[in-house]
């Protein structure tokens, strides 16, 4: 018995020791130590706007490295690429490079964040996955200087530090003023890039961008770019607040809000300090010829034609100015806030915040400018059920209504009951009247022992002398039906067709003069 217990104890000790040994052997540190492949260096070098070079050096303690793969993700674009890097001469120490082309149709906007990692395999099928690396694409053509204040960072080049400080001060003041108009401020950091010349600026845009573009904002990247040659450049009072408005506005409404382009761009122009005379003149020309662009035509995007695009900016600005003057800043701030509540239909947010949908807003704006209406009179002033519903409510809440209803019922029911009782009484009294009449007739007949001899008609039975049946009973008089009350029919309220806005975030912003 003792030997058996000793054997069980020994078996338990051996199992526990084996488990401990396996735990130590399979621990992450042990597994890491068993990985013969080590990445000794890796770099990523941006040469904007041409390409990005990814370089990696690795060593293998057990076998030659035969395969390497780099996985690249362009955040915010949905682009994922996988590139197998060829190794012509496998070795235990290798340095590999991959060149990613970002020119032409492969253009990558400055401010785009890129994440990537390497995978390496050797001849013995050992695999190593390196940690994820991240960096942001920068326009490397220039040596940038930076200054920050809160969520705002300003970047410039080829100018002294006092220029950068002036840019930061002006941008900061714009952020405060615009935030007050919009009803909210920045929620995340933003970058403002200030280029020195138009050529430098256009070199940062994708091939085929419009020549009249003077500033650009990328809300999904929280980046904006403008041109400023000096501290007194008019672009600082036009393009700077314009692009900052886009960044602040889109942070407030969120990435999923579908905003009409006329509202997005009109808001940006409205917040400009300077509006060039040419834009005002172009609006005046459209008013004189009654040629304003329909809002539905500038909801998804602005026209590619420079003149029509210029008019689209001008009239969108005028419309936003009309909205702020008509409804006031608090309601406009409420509208902007409502667009971030998950409702994808901007027209419903417009109705909820301002009490008017887009078709009626456009019509009222046209009339305010002495332009032809965009709605017919019936559409502009629809008959609403709200006008007729109070009639129903007044009847329902009349304190005499129950009394009147009961009186009407009694006036109908009581005559019917009376007529029914009279008819029933006549039917019950009919046999009694007949019997009384017969008895009277029998009691008045003379008692003859023999029938008289003259003109005697033989007696044929009592039925001959019976009273005639009464008049047929009258049918109960039908109660007087109260006069028909015409049904109160509410005309269907006019609901214009909802516009669904499938918005592409605008890349082009304020036009050049």
NUVEXPA-701233 format. One record per residue (C-alpha): residue in three letters; x, z, y. Coordinates in steps of 0.2 Angstrom, whole numbers, padded with zeros to 4 digits, always signed. Example, Ala and Ser with C-alpha at 12.3 -4.5 7.8 and 13.67 -1.06 7.14 Angstrom:
ALA+0062+0039-0022;SER+0068+0036-0005;
% end
This chain:
UNK+0000+0000+0000;UNK+0014+0004+0012;UNK+0023-0012+0008;UNK+0007-0022+0011;UNK+0005-0014+0028;UNK+0024-0017+0033;UNK+0021-0035+0028;UNK+0006-0037+0040;UNK+0016-0029+0054;UNK+0031-0040+0051;UNK+0020-0055+0051;UNK+0012-0050+0068;UNK+0028-0047+0076;UNK+0035-0064+0071;UNK+0019-0073+0077;UNK+0020-0064+0094;UNK+0039-0069+0096;UNK+0035-0087+0092;UNK+0021-0087+0105;UNK+0032-0079+0118;UNK+0046-0092+0114;UNK+0033-0107+0116;UNK+0027-0100+0132;UNK+0045-0099+0139;UNK+0049-0116+0132;UNK+0034-0125+0139;UNK+0034-0117+0156;UNK+0034-0128+0171;UNK+0052-0123+0175;UNK+0057-0127+0158;UNK+0048-0144+0158;UNK+0055-0148+0175;UNK+0072-0144+0168;UNK+0069-0156+0154;UNK+0066-0170+0166;UNK+0082-0180+0166;UNK+0077-0191+0181;UNK+0081-0185+0199;UNK+0077-0193+0215;UNK+0091-0190+0226;UNK+0086-0199+0242;UNK+0071-0209+0249;UNK+0068-0216+0266;UNK+0054-0226+0275;UNK+0059-0237+0290;UNK+0047-0246+0301;UNK+0052-0262+0310;UNK+0036-0266+0320;UNK+0028-0278+0319;UNK+0038-0286+0305;UNK+0038-0274+0290;UNK+0042-0257+0282;UNK+0057-0254+0271;UNK+0055-0241+0257;UNK+0071-0235+0249;UNK+0074-0223+0235;UNK+0090-0217+0225;UNK+0088-0209+0208;UNK+0099-0203+0194;UNK+0096-0200+0175;UNK+0105-0188+0164;UNK+0100-0195+0148;UNK+0097-0214+0149;UNK+0098-0229+0160;UNK+0083-0231+0173;UNK+0074-0247+0168;UNK+0058-0247+0179;UNK+0052-0241+0196;UNK+0036-0242+0205;UNK+0031-0238+0223;UNK+0012-0234+0227;UNK+0007-0236+0245;UNK-0009-0231+0254;UNK-0013-0236+0271;UNK-0025-0222+0276;UNK-0041-0227+0286;UNK-0040-0245+0280;UNK-0045-0243+0262;UNK-0029-0253+0257;UNK-0020-0247+0241;UNK-0005-0257+0235;UNK+0006-0255+0219;UNK+0023-0264+0219;UNK+0035-0264+0204;UNK+0052-0265+0210;UNK+0064-0275+0199;UNK+0080-0268+0191;UNK+0092-0282+0187;UNK+0105-0270+0180;UNK+0098-0254+0172;UNK+0110-0239+0175;UNK+0109-0220+0176;UNK+0111-0221+0195;UNK+0101-0234+0205;UNK+0096-0237+0223;UNK+0081-0247+0225;UNK+0071-0255+0240;UNK+0054-0262+0243;UNK+0050-0272+0259;UNK+0032-0272+0264;UNK+0027-0286+0276;UNK+0015-0281+0290;UNK+0016-0297+0301;UNK+0002-0310+0303;UNK-0013-0307+0292;UNK-0005-0291+0285;UNK-0004-0283+0302;UNK-0005-0264+0303;UNK-0010-0256+0319;UNK+0002-0243+0327;UNK-0005-0226+0323;UNK-0010-0230+0305;UNK-0004-0216+0293;UNK+0004-0222+0277;UNK+0006-0211+0261;UNK+0017-0217+0247;UNK+0026-0211+0231;UNK+0038-0217+0218;UNK+0037-0217+0199;UNK+0053-0220+0189;UNK+0055-0223+0170;UNK+0071-0224+0159;UNK+0075-0232+0143;UNK+0069-0217+0132;UNK+0052-0218+0141;UNK+0055-0203+0151;UNK+0044-0204+0167;UNK+0046-0195+0184;UNK+0034-0195+0198;UNK+0041-0190+0215;UNK+0031-0180+0228;UNK+0019-0189+0240;UNK+0027-0194+0257;UNK+0018-0198+0273;UNK+0022-0206+0290;UNK+0014-0214+0305;UNK+0017-0232+0310;UNK+0024-0233+0328;UNK+0028-0247+0339;UNK+0047-0247+0336;UNK+0051-0260+0349;UNK+0053-0246+0362;UNK+0061-0229+0363;UNK+0046-0218+0367;UNK+0045-0202+0377;UNK+0031-0189+0374;UNK+0022-0175+0384;UNK+0007-0165+0377;UNK-0006-0154+0384;UNK-0019-0146+0372;UNK-0026-0160+0361;UNK-0019-0174+0372;UNK-0002-0182+0370;UNK+0005-0196+0382;UNK+0018-0208+0377;UNK+0029-0219+0388;UNK+0046-0228+0389;UNK+0058-0235+0401;UNK+0052-0224+0415;UNK+0058-0207+0421;UNK+0051-0190+0416;UNK+0041-0188+0432;UNK+0031-0204+0427;UNK+0026-0196+0411;UNK+0021-0180+0419;UNK+0010-0190+0431;UNK+0002-0199+0416;UNK-0001-0183+0408;UNK-0009-0175+0423;UNK-0020-0190+0427;UNK-0026-0192+0408;UNK-0029-0173+0408;UNK-0040-0174+0423;UNK-0050-0189+0416;UNK-0053-0179+0399;UNK-0061-0165+0409;UNK-0072-0176+0420;UNK-0077-0187+0405;UNK-0081-0172+0394;UNK-0092-0165+0407;UNK-0102-0181+0408;UNK-0103-0183+0389;UNK-0107-0164+0386;UNK-0092-0161+0375;UNK-0073-0162+0374;UNK-0060-0167+0362;UNK-0061-0160+0344;UNK-0044-0167+0337;UNK-0028-0173+0344;UNK-0027-0190+0353;UNK-0012-0201+0358;UNK-0012-0212+0373;UNK+0002-0225+0373;UNK+0006-0232+0391;UNK+0015-0249+0390;UNK+0025-0256+0405;UNK+0019-0274+0405;UNK+0005-0285+0398;UNK+0017-0294+0386;UNK+0023-0278+0379;UNK+0005-0272+0377;UNK-0001-0288+0369;UNK+0013-0288+0357;UNK+0006-0272+0349;UNK-0011-0280+0345;UNK-0016-0290+0330;UNK-0013-0309+0331;UNK-0028-0318+0338;UNK-0033-0304+0350;UNK-0042-0309+0366;UNK-0030-0313+0380;UNK-0042-0304+0393;UNK-0041-0287+0384;UNK-0032-0275+0395;UNK-0034-0259+0385;UNK-0038-0254+0367;UNK-0044-0239+0358;UNK-0045-0235+0340;UNK-0056-0220+0337;UNK-0053-0219+0319;UNK-0035-0217+0322;UNK-0037-0206+0338;UNK-0026-0219+0347;UNK-0027-0229+0363;UNK-0016-0240+0373;UNK-0016-0246+0391;UNK-0004-0255+0403;UNK+0003-0246+0419;UNK+0018-0253+0429;UNK+0018-0240+0442;UNK+0010-0223+0445;UNK-0002-0231+0457;UNK-0008-0245+0446;UNK-0027-0248+0446;UNK-0027-0248+0427;UNK-0025-0229+0428;UNK-0042-0228+0436;UNK-0050-0241+0426;UNK-0042-0243+0409;UNK-0036-0225+0406;UNK-0053-0217+0408;UNK-0061-0231+0399;UNK-0051-0229+0383;UNK-0051-0210+0384;UNK-0070-0211+0385;UNK-0070-0220+0368;UNK-0059-0207+0360;UNK-0069-0192+0366;UNK-0086-0200+0363;UNK-0082-0205+0345;UNK-0076-0188+0341;UNK-0092-0181+0347;UNK-0104-0192+0338;UNK-0093-0193+0322;UNK-0087-0207+0311;UNK-0103-0211+0303;UNK-0114-0214+0319;UNK-0120-0232+0322;UNK-0119-0234+0340;UNK-0124-0250+0349;UNK-0110-0259+0358;UNK-0119-0260+0374;UNK-0120-0241+0374;UNK-0102-0238+0368;UNK-0095-0250+0381;UNK-0107-0246+0395;UNK-0103-0227+0393;UNK-0084-0231+0395;UNK-0086-0242+0410;UNK-0098-0229+0418;UNK-0084-0216+0417;UNK-0071-0228+0425;UNK-0066-0222+0442;UNK-0063-0240+0448;UNK-0074-0255+0445;UNK-0067-0271+0451;UNK-0077-0282+0463;UNK-0077-0296+0450;UNK-0087-0286+0438;UNK-0100-0282+0451;UNK-0101-0300+0457;UNK-0103-0306+0439;UNK-0118-0295+0437;UNK-0126-0301+0454;UNK-0124-0319+0448;UNK-0134-0314+0432;UNK-0147-0305+0442;UNK-0149-0320+0454;UNK-0152-0332+0440;UNK-0162-0320+0429;UNK-0149-0322+0415;UNK-0145-0305+0409;UNK-0140-0304+0390;UNK-0154-0297+0379;UNK-0148-0280+0372;UNK-0151-0285+0354;UNK-0137-0299+0357;UNK-0124-0286+0362;UNK-0129-0272+0350;UNK-0117-0276+0336;UNK-0103-0284+0346;UNK-0099-0292+0363;UNK-0098-0311+0364;UNK-0081-0319+0361;UNK-0083-0330+0376;UNK-0073-0321+0390;UNK-0086-0325+0404;UNK-0101-0318+0393;UNK-0091-0304+0387;UNK-0087-0299+0406;UNK-0106-0300+0409;UNK-0109-0289+0394;UNK-0097-0276+0401;UNK-0105-0277+0418;UNK-0123-0276+0413;UNK-0120-0262+0400;UNK-0112-0252+0414;UNK-0127-0255+0425;UNK-0139-0249+0411;UNK-0129-0233+0408;UNK-0129-0230+0427;UNK-0148-0232+0427;UNK-0150-0220+0412;UNK-0139-0206+0420;UNK-0149-0208+0436;UNK-0166-0209+0428;UNK-0164-0196+0414;UNK-0150-0185+0421;UNK-0134-0179+0413;UNK-0142-0165+0402;UNK-0153-0177+0393;UNK-0139-0190+0391;UNK-0128-0176+0384;UNK-0142-0172+0372;UNK-0143-0190+0366;UNK-0125-0190+0362;UNK-0126-0174+0353;UNK-0141-0180+0343;UNK-0132-0195+0337;UNK-0121-0183+0327;UNK-0135-0176+0317;UNK-0135-0188+0302;UNK-0148-0200+0308;UNK-0142-0218+0307;UNK-0155-0225+0318;UNK-0149-0224+0336;UNK-0167-0230+0343;UNK-0174-0214+0335;UNK-0161-0203+0344;UNK-0165-0212+0360;UNK-0184-0209+0358;UNK-0181-0191+0353;UNK-0169-0187+0368;UNK-0176-0198+0382;UNK-0194-0201+0377;UNK-0191-0220+0377;UNK-0185-0233+0363;UNK-0173-0247+0366;UNK-0186-0261+0370;UNK-0196-0250+0383;UNK-0179-0244+0390;UNK-0174-0262+0392;UNK-0190-0267+0400;UNK-0190-0253+0413;UNK-0172-0257+0417;UNK-0177-0275+0420;UNK-0191-0270+0431;UNK-0180-0258+0441;UNK-0168-0273+0444;UNK-0183-0284+0449;UNK-0180-0295+0434;UNK-0193-0303+0423;UNK-0200-0290+0410;UNK-0195-0291+0392;UNK-0211-0284+0386;UNK-0229-0290+0388;UNK-0241-0279+0397;UNK-0249-0273+0381;UNK-0232-0269+0373;UNK-0226-0261+0389;UNK-0242-0250+0390;UNK-0248-0248+0373;UNK-0265-0239+0370;UNK-0260-0223+0362;UNK-0270-0212+0351;UNK-0265-0197+0362;UNK-0278-0203+0375;UNK-0293-0203+0363;UNK-0288-0188+0352;UNK-0293-0175+0365;UNK-0312-0182+0363;UNK-0311-0176+0345;UNK-0303-0160+0349;UNK-0316-0156+0363;UNK-0330-0158+0351;UNK-0322-0148+0337;UNK-0318-0134+0349;UNK-0335-0134+0358;UNK-0342-0116+0357;UNK-0360-0122+0355;UNK-0356-0134+0342;UNK-0361-0123+0327;UNK-0378-0119+0335;UNK-0381-0137+0339;UNK-0377-0142+0321;UNK-0388-0129+0314;UNK-0402-0134+0325;UNK-0401-0152+0320;UNK-0402-0147+0302;UNK-0417-0136+0304;UNK-0426-0149+0314;UNK-0424-0161+0299;UNK-0426-0149+0285;UNK-0441-0139+0291;UNK-0453-0154+0293;UNK-0449-0160+0276;UNK-0453-0143+0269;UNK-0469-0142+0278;UNK-0475-0159+0273;UNK-0470-0155+0255;UNK-0480-0139+0255;UNK-0495-0148+0262;UNK-0494-0161+0249;UNK-0493-0148+0235;UNK-0508-0138+0242;UNK-0519-0154+0242;UNK-0515-0157+0224;UNK-0519-0139+0219;UNK-0535-0139+0228;UNK-0542-0156+0222;UNK-0550-0150+0205;UNK-0559-0135+0213;UNK-0567-0146+0227;UNK-0573-0158+0214;UNK-0581-0144+0203;UNK-0590-0136+0218;UNK-0597-0152+0223;UNK-0604-0155+0206;UNK-0612-0138+0205;UNK-0620-0141+0222;UNK-0628-0157+0216;UNK-0634-0150+0200;UNK-0642-0135+0208;UNK-0652-0146+0220;UNK-0660-0158+0207;UNK-0679-0154+0203;UNK-0683-0148+0185;UNK-0695-0161+0178;UNK-0703-0158+0161;UNK-0705-0177+0160;UNK-0696-0190+0170;UNK-0706-0197+0184;UNK-0714-0214+0181;UNK-0708-0223+0196;UNK-0692-0231+0198;UNK-0683-0219+0187;UNK-0665-0223+0183;UNK-0660-0215+0167;UNK-0647-0201+0168;UNK-0631-0208+0162;UNK-0620-0192+0164;UNK-0612-0182+0177;UNK-0599-0194+0181;UNK-0611-0204+0191;UNK-0613-0190+0203;UNK-0596-0184+0203;UNK-0587-0183+0220;UNK-0576-0198+0224;UNK-0558-0196+0221;UNK-0549-0190+0237;UNK-0539-0202+0248;UNK-0522-0205+0241;UNK-0510-0192+0247;UNK-0498-0198+0262;UNK-0480-0199+0258;UNK-0470-0186+0268;UNK-0466-0193+0285;UNK-0447-0197+0284;UNK-0437-0186+0296;UNK-0431-0195+0311;UNK-0414-0200+0309;UNK-0403-0194+0323;UNK-0396-0209+0333;UNK-0379-0215+0326;UNK-0364-0208+0334;UNK-0351-0221+0336;UNK-0336-0217+0326;UNK-0321-0213+0337;UNK-0308-0225+0332;UNK-0291-0223+0339;UNK-0281-0239+0343;UNK-0265-0239+0333;UNK-0251-0233+0344;UNK-0238-0247+0347;UNK-0222-0244+0338;UNK-0209-0257+0341;UNK-0199-0262+0326;UNK-0185-0251+0323;UNK-0168-0258+0326;UNK-0155-0254+0313;UNK-0138-0255+0320;UNK-0124-0259+0308;UNK-0110-0256+0320;UNK-0092-0261+0319;UNK-0081-0250+0329;UNK-0075-0261+0344;UNK-0057-0264+0345;UNK-0058-0273+0362;UNK-0062-0263+0377;UNK-0061-0266+0396;UNK-0057-0283+0401;UNK-0043-0288+0413;UNK-0047-0294+0430;
% end
